[in-house]
Amino acid sequence: MVAPGLVLGLVLPLILWADRSAGIGFRFASYINNDMVLQKEPAGAVIWGFGTPGAAVTVTLRQGQETIMKKVTSVKAHSDTWMVVLDPMKAGGPFEVMAQQTLEKMNFTLRVHDVLFGDVWLCSGQSNMQMTVLQIFNATRELSNTAAYQSVRILSVSPIQAEQELEDLVAVDLQWSKPTSENLGHGYFKYMSAVCWLFGRHLYDTLQYPIGLIASSWGGTPIEAWSSGRSLKACGVPKQGSVPYNSVTGPSKHSVLWNAMIHPLRNMTLKGVVWYQGESNINYNTDLYNCTFPALIEDWRETFHRGSQGQTERFFPFGFVQLSSDLSKKSSDDGFPQIRWHQTADFGYVPNPKMPNTFMAVAMDLCDRDSPFGSIHPRDKQTVAYRLHLGARALAYGEKNLTFEGPLPETVELLAHEGLLNLTYYQQIQVQKRDNKIFEISCCSDHRCKWLPASMNTFSTQSLTLATDSCHGTVAALRYAWTTWPCEYKQCPLYHPSSALPAPPFIAFITDQGSGHQSNVAK
């Protein structure tokens, strides 16, 4: 009598061989599915998958009974993959995508239905990106507001780690779907991203054509986990060690989320990326964030451009949320301001020479003392998404005369003999309230410097004067909102008058002490 285990051992290889020969190995990439959105013109959408080496694959795009186009390729022997680039398509749909593998006399066919063409945005980061609509203000109303947005399609990547770069996603939490109250509020931090959804909804309101949203995020994760080894090496990030910081609660090992949750998406044709991360770096490689973040953007851009056969723009639009606030004592007082500053590569604004074609949503005034998820997780994601979409409209869609960033000083003039600093803004400003602590000057004497409050003196539509009489030495620098919790909810002192966008934090160095000298803000 033959042992059952031995029989299984003999039969299993035959079953696997039979499955492979029968075309079971022929499939689309994990995220190509019914209800998906493919990138519209001027780019061509990439369709790819796996198959039997040497087989021919024909990809057909159909609308109803009409064949729109056919593309023919073959399965590469070394990777078992096939790929085609569709001709650029106008926004709209629905379409059917059919792939047929032919090997000798055997044909196998795959189909995905209800495919739309529009703009595809990837949303990534840590827990503030991961928060679902169920967790935000007015959740009930937001969850019921889906009927008009059935052309905004959503997909959520499963949280997976990998030691090496993966070709395809291991798992998907939410396959391409139309929005419902269930999949927008499936649970706490468990699909679908509220920021991503609300951002896409705002875009749809403006553009009136399909939007595809892919969420790939994991709470408590530092930027090192989302970065390739190449970009970390370029910034001189120390080799992986222990991470004894409360701010890092998720995977922290270098590149493990890049490998499993971003790299597998690289063949997809994208319109752009939205990013919300940084809290886990307030005590971890903080001083390197002004390199690691721009390096991540550059590396993602290059990887997606190359992976999509040049269809994703080389410098595609990249938006991000500048960090909000936190009441926790786990972080140093300087951690949040430093990360906010480093998020702009130490310029204080974007786009800038190190971060071209980027846009930013300032969130330091969206604090939430009573958030049941902790103050580090503010619930007003509607305003975050609104501010993000303004940047996208300006940078990604070229909308002119649209204010998408708050006022930042163009020059700082030291009037030493009068004990004043005069700030001239390049935009109009609205002084919502006087605050005698939010501006600070670095006062130096006897080779020692300390930060002192500089009270607001006079102001006009584009200028502001600060008193420096508290300094009995030399005024060496000026900074604004340089604290973890700069103001209460939407109560920062300075905003743009019509857009209600807050002035971002900044630091400026006074390089010449001659009275009347003007210094530029940021480096």
C-alpha positions in Angstrom: 0.0 0.0 0.0 1.4 3.4 -1.0 1.4 6.0 1.7 -1.2 8.9 1.1 1.6 11.5 1.4 3.6 9.9 -1.3 0.6 9.8 -3.7 0.0 13.5 -3.0 3.7 14.2 -3.6 3.5 12.4 -7.0 0.2 13.9 -8.1 0.7 17.5 -7.1 3.4 18.3 -9.7 1.2 16.8 -12.4 -1.7 19.0 -11.2 0.4 22.1 -11.2 1.8 21.3 -14.7 -1.7 20.6 -16.0 -2.9 23.9 -14.5 -0.1 25.8 -16.2 -0.6 24.2 -19.5 -4.3 24.9 -19.3 -3.6 28.6 -19.0 -4.2 28.9 -15.3 -1.1 31.0 -15.0 -2.5 33.4 -17.5 -3.8 36.4 -15.6 -3.9 40.2 -15.4 -1.8 42.0 -12.8 -3.5 42.0 -9.4 -5.0 45.5 -9.7 -6.5 45.1 -13.2 -10.1 44.3 -12.5 -13.7 45.2 -13.1 -14.7 48.8 -12.4 -11.2 50.1 -12.7 -10.1 53.5 -14.1 -7.3 53.7 -16.6 -5.3 56.8 -17.3 -6.7 58.9 -20.1 -5.0 60.9 -22.8 -2.4 62.3 -23.5 -0.8 59.2 -21.9 -1.5 55.6 -22.9 -2.7 53.2 -20.2 -0.5 50.1 -19.5 -2.2 46.7 -19.4 0.0 43.8 -18.2 -0.1 40.4 -16.6 1.4 37.0 -16.4 1.3 34.1 -18.8 3.1 31.1 -20.4 6.5 32.0 -21.8 6.5 32.3 -25.6 2.7 32.6 -25.9 1.2 35.4 -27.9 -1.2 37.7 -26.1 -3.7 39.9 -27.8 -5.3 42.7 -25.8 -8.6 44.1 -27.2 -10.5 47.2 -26.0 -14.2 47.0 -26.8 -17.2 49.3 -26.3 -20.3 47.3 -26.6 -19.9 45.3 -29.9 -17.3 47.7 -31.3 -13.6 46.9 -31.2 -11.8 50.1 -30.4 -8.2 48.8 -30.7 -6.1 45.6 -30.6 -2.5 45.3 -29.3 -0.4 42.1 -29.7 2.6 41.1 -27.6 4.2 37.9 -26.2 5.0 36.6 -22.8 8.7 37.2 -21.8 10.5 34.0 -20.9 12.6 35.5 -18.1 9.7 37.1 -16.2 6.6 35.2 -17.4 5.0 38.7 -18.0 3.4 40.4 -20.9 2.6 44.1 -21.4 0.9 46.4 -23.9 0.5 50.2 -24.0 -3.0 51.3 -25.2 -3.4 54.2 -27.5 -4.4 57.4 -25.6 -8.1 57.5 -25.0 -10.4 60.4 -24.1 -12.1 60.4 -20.7 -15.2 58.2 -20.5 -16.5 54.7 -20.8 -17.5 52.1 -19.9 -15.3 49.7 -21.9 -14.3 46.1 -21.8 -10.7 45.0 -21.8 -10.1 41.5 -23.1 -6.8 39.6 -23.1 -6.3 36.4 -25.1 -3.3 34.1 -24.8 -2.5 31.8 -27.7 -0.1 28.9 -27.5 -0.1 26.4 -30.3 -3.8 25.6 -30.7 -4.9 26.6 -27.2 -6.6 30.0 -26.5 -7.4 31.4 -23.1 -9.4 34.6 -22.6 -9.6 37.1 -19.7 -12.1 40.0 -19.4 -12.6 43.0 -17.2 -15.8 45.0 -17.5 -17.0 48.5 -16.7 -13.6 50.1 -17.3 -13.4 53.9 -17.4 -10.8 56.3 -18.7 -9.9 59.3 -16.5 -7.2 60.4 -14.2 -5.5 57.9 -11.8 -4.0 59.2 -8.5 -2.0 57.1 -6.0 -2.4 58.1 -2.3 0.1 56.9 0.2 1.6 57.6 3.7 0.8 56.7 7.3 -2.2 56.8 9.6 -3.6 60.2 8.7 -3.8 59.0 5.1 -5.2 55.6 6.3 -8.1 57.1 8.3 -11.4 56.2 6.7 -14.5 58.3 6.1 -16.0 56.6 9.2 -13.5 58.4 11.4 -13.9 62.0 10.2 -16.2 64.8 11.0 -19.8 64.5 9.6 -19.1 60.8 8.8 -22.7 59.8 8.4 -23.4 62.6 5.9 -20.2 61.9 4.0 -20.8 58.2 3.8 -24.2 58.8 2.3 -22.9 61.2 -0.3 -21.8 58.6 -3.0 -24.6 58.5 -5.5 -23.3 61.4 -7.6 -19.7 60.0 -7.6 -20.1 56.5 -9.1 -17.4 57.5 -11.7 -14.9 58.0 -8.9 -13.5 54.5 -8.4 -11.4 53.3 -5.4 -8.9 50.6 -4.7 -7.0 49.9 -1.4 -3.8 47.9 -1.2 -3.3 45.4 1.6 -0.7 46.2 4.2 2.1 43.9 3.3 5.9 43.9 3.9 8.6 42.4 1.7 12.4 42.1 1.9 12.8 42.3 -1.9 11.0 44.3 -4.6 7.9 42.5 -5.7 6.6 42.3 -9.3 3.0 42.4 -8.3 0.8 43.0 -5.2 0.5 40.1 -2.9 -3.0 41.1 -1.8 -5.6 43.9 -2.2 -7.9 44.9 0.6 -10.5 46.5 -1.7 -10.4 45.6 -5.3 -11.5 48.4 -7.8 -15.0 49.4 -6.7 -17.7 52.0 -7.0 -17.9 54.1 -3.7 -20.4 52.9 -1.1 -20.9 53.7 2.6 -19.4 50.2 3.4 -16.2 50.5 1.5 -15.6 54.1 2.4 -16.1 53.4 6.1 -15.2 49.8 6.4 -13.6 50.3 9.8 -11.0 52.3 11.7 -7.8 52.7 9.5 -9.2 49.9 7.3 -10.1 51.1 3.7 -10.9 53.5 2.2 -8.6 56.6 2.8 -10.8 59.6 3.6 -8.2 62.1 2.4 -7.8 60.2 -0.9 -11.6 59.9 -1.4 -12.3 63.5 -0.6 -9.5 64.7 -2.8 -10.8 62.7 -5.7 -14.3 63.9 -5.1 -13.2 67.5 -5.3 -11.3 66.8 -8.5 -14.4 65.1 -10.0 -16.5 68.2 -9.1 -14.1 70.3 -11.0 -13.2 68.0 -13.9 -16.5 66.1 -14.4 -14.8 63.0 -15.7 -13.7 59.7 -14.1 -11.2 59.6 -11.3 -9.3 56.5 -10.1 -8.0 56.5 -6.5 -5.5 53.9 -5.2 -4.8 54.0 -1.4 -1.6 52.3 -0.3 -0.8 53.4 3.3 0.2 52.0 6.7 0.0 53.8 10.1 3.0 54.6 12.2 5.5 54.1 9.4 8.7 56.2 8.8 9.6 57.4 5.3 12.5 54.9 5.3 10.0 52.0 4.9 8.5 53.7 1.8 11.8 54.5 0.2 13.9 52.4 -2.1 17.4 51.4 -1.1 18.7 53.8 -3.9 17.1 56.9 -2.5 18.1 56.1 1.1 21.7 55.5 0.0 21.7 58.9 -1.8 20.8 60.6 1.5 23.3 58.7 3.6 20.6 57.2 5.8 22.3 55.0 8.4 21.9 51.3 8.0 18.8 49.8 9.6 19.0 49.7 13.4 16.5 49.4 16.2 13.9 52.1 16.3 13.1 52.9 20.0 10.6 55.7 19.3 6.9 55.8 20.2 6.2 57.6 17.0 7.2 54.5 15.0 4.5 51.9 15.6 4.3 50.3 12.1 7.0 48.6 10.0 10.2 50.6 10.0 12.7 48.3 8.2 14.2 50.1 5.2 12.2 49.7 2.0 9.8 47.0 3.1 6.7 48.9 2.1 8.3 50.3 -1.0 9.0 46.7 -2.0 5.5 45.3 -1.3 3.1 48.2 -1.7 4.6 50.7 -4.2 7.0 48.9 -6.5 4.4 46.5 -7.7 2.3 49.4 -9.0 5.2 50.9 -11.0 3.8 49.7 -14.4 0.6 51.6 -13.9 0.1 54.9 -15.8 -0.6 57.6 -13.2 -1.6 61.2 -13.2 0.0 61.9 -9.9 0.6 61.1 -6.2 -0.8 62.5 -2.9 1.3 61.8 0.3 0.5 62.3 4.0 3.4 61.1 6.2 6.0 62.5 8.6 4.7 62.0 12.1 6.9 58.9 12.5 10.0 60.9 11.6 9.6 63.5 14.3 12.2 61.7 16.4 13.7 59.3 13.8 16.2 60.5 11.2 14.5 63.9 11.5 17.6 65.8 10.3 17.7 63.7 7.1 14.0 64.3 6.1 15.0 67.4 4.0 16.8 64.8 1.8 14.8 61.6 2.2 11.5 63.2 1.2 12.7 65.0 -2.0 14.7 61.8 -2.8 11.5 59.6 -2.4 9.6 61.9 -4.8 12.4 61.8 -7.4 12.8 58.0 -7.1 9.0 57.3 -7.3 8.8 59.6 -10.4 11.7 57.8 -12.2 10.4 54.4 -11.3 6.8 55.0 -12.4 8.0 56.7 -15.6 10.2 53.8 -16.5 7.8 51.1 -15.4 5.0 52.6 -17.5 7.1 52.6 -20.6 7.4 56.4 -20.4 3.6 56.9 -20.1 3.5 58.3 -16.6 5.1 61.8 -16.8 8.7 61.9 -15.6 7.9 64.8 -13.2 4.3 63.9 -12.5 2.5 66.1 -10.0 3.2 65.2 -6.3 1.1 66.7 -3.6 1.5 66.3 0.2 0.0 67.4 3.5 2.3 69.4 5.8 1.9 68.0 9.3 -0.9 69.2 11.6 -0.5 69.2 15.4 -0.2 66.9 18.4 -0.7 67.4 22.1 1.4 64.3 23.0 4.6 64.7 25.0 6.2 61.8 23.2 7.9 64.1 20.7 10.3 66.9 21.2 9.0 70.4 20.9 11.1 70.9 17.8 10.2 67.7 16.0 7.0 68.8 14.3 8.3 72.2 13.2 11.5 70.6 11.8 9.6 68.0 9.8 7.2 70.7 8.5 10.2 72.7 7.3 12.0 69.7 5.9 8.8 68.7 4.0 9.6 71.7 1.9 13.3 70.8 1.6 13.9 73.8 3.9 12.5 76.4 1.4 9.2 76.9 3.3 7.2 76.7 0.1 6.6 74.4 -2.9 7.2 74.1 -5.8 10.9 74.9 -5.3 14.2 74.1 -7.0 14.6 70.8 -5.1 10.9 69.8 -5.4 9.6 70.8 -8.8 5.9 70.3 -9.7 4.9 69.7 -6.1 2.0 71.1 -4.1 1.3 71.3 -0.4 -1.7 71.5 1.9 -0.8 73.3 5.1 -2.6 71.6 8.1 -1.1 73.1 11.2 -4.3 75.0 11.9 -6.5 71.9 11.7 -5.8 70.6 15.2 -8.3 68.4 17.1 -8.0 68.3 20.8 -10.9 65.9 21.2 -10.2 63.4 18.5 -11.1 59.9 19.8 -8.1 58.7 17.8 -5.7 61.0 19.5 -4.9 64.6 18.7 -2.3 63.4 16.2 -5.2 62.2 14.1 -7.4 65.3 13.5 -10.8 64.5 12.0 -11.2 67.5 9.6 -10.0 65.7 6.5 -12.4 67.7 4.4 -10.3 70.9 4.7 -7.1 68.9 4.1 -8.5 67.4 0.9 -9.9 70.8 -0.2 -6.5 72.5 0.2 -4.8 69.6 -1.6 -7.1 69.8 -4.6 -6.5 73.5 -5.0 -2.8 72.6 -5.4 -3.7 69.9 -7.9 -5.9 72.2 -9.9 -3.0 74.7 -10.2 0.0 72.4 -10.7 -1.5 69.3 -12.3 -4.2 70.9 -14.3 -2.7 74.3 -15.0 -5.6 76.4 -13.7 -4.5 80.0 -13.9 -5.1 82.7 -11.3 -6.0 80.2 -8.6 -4.6 80.7 -5.1 -3.4 77.4 -3.8 -0.9 78.4 -1.1 -1.0 80.7 1.9 1.0 84.0 2.1 4.7 83.8 2.7 6.9 86.9 3.2 8.9 87.9 0.1 11.3 90.1 2.1 12.2 90.8 5.7 13.6 94.2 6.4 15.4 95.0 9.6 14.8 98.5 10.9 17.3 98.3 13.7 17.2 101.9 14.8 13.5 101.8 15.1 13.4 98.3 16.8 11.2 96.9 14.1 11.1 94.1 11.5 9.1 94.8 8.4 7.7 91.8 6.4 6.5 92.3 2.9 4.3 89.5 1.5 3.9 88.5 -2.1 0.2 87.9 -1.6 -2.4 89.8 0.3 -2.7 88.9 4.0 -5.6 88.9 6.4 -4.6 89.3 10.0 -7.3 87.3 11.7 -6.1 88.0 15.2 -3.1 89.5 16.9 -0.7 87.0 18.4 2.3 88.2 20.3 4.0 84.8 20.5 3.7 83.1 17.1 6.5 85.3 15.6 9.9 84.8 17.2 13.3 86.4 16.7 16.7 84.9 17.4 18.4 87.4 19.8 22.1 87.0 20.1 24.6 88.5 22.5 27.9 87.3 23.9 28.0 84.5 21.2 24.7 83.1 22.6 21.3 83.2 21.0 17.8 82.6 22.3 14.4 82.8 20.7 12.1 85.6 22.0 8.5 86.6 21.0 8.2 89.4 18.5 4.8 91.1 18.9 2.8 92.2 15.9 2.8 95.9 15.6 1.1 97.3 12.5 -0.1 95.7 9.3 -1.6 96.5 5.9 -2.9 94.4 3.0 0.6 93.0 2.1 2.9 94.0 5.0 3.4 93.4 8.6 5.6 95.1 11.2 7.0 93.3 14.3 8.5 94.8 17.4 12.0 93.7 18.2 12.6 95.8 21.3 12.6 92.7 23.5 16.0 91.9 22.0 18.9 93.8 23.6 21.4 92.2 21.3 21.5 91.4 17.6 18.5 90.0 15.7 19.9 87.1 13.8 16.7 85.3 12.5 12.9 85.3 12.4 10.5 82.4 12.5 6.8 81.9 12.4 4.6 79.2 13.9 7.7 77.2 15.0 5.9 75.0 17.5 4.1 71.7 17.5 0.7 73.4 18.2 0.9 76.9 16.6 -2.8 77.9 17.1 -6.3 76.6 17.7 -8.6 75.2 15.0 -8.5 77.6 12.1 -7.4 80.4 14.4 -3.8 81.1 13.2 -3.1 84.8 12.9 -2.4 85.0 9.2 -4.5 83.8 6.2 -5.0 84.7 2.6 -8.2 86.8 2.6 -10.2 85.1 -0.1 -9.0 81.5 -0.1 -8.8 81.1 3.7 -5.4 79.4 3.3 -3.1 79.7 6.3 0.3 81.3 6.1 2.8 78.4 6.3 5.6 78.3 8.9 9.0 79.7 8.0 12.4 80.6 9.3 14.5 83.4 7.8 18.0 84.5 8.6 19.0 88.1 8.9 22.4 88.1 7.0 23.1 91.8 7.2 22.6 93.9 10.3 22.6 97.2 8.4 19.4 99.1 9.0 17.0 98.8 6.1 18.6 95.6 4.7 16.2 93.2 3.2 16.6 89.4 3.6 14.8 86.8 1.6 12.6 84.3 3.4 13.9 80.7 3.4 17.2 79.7 1.8 
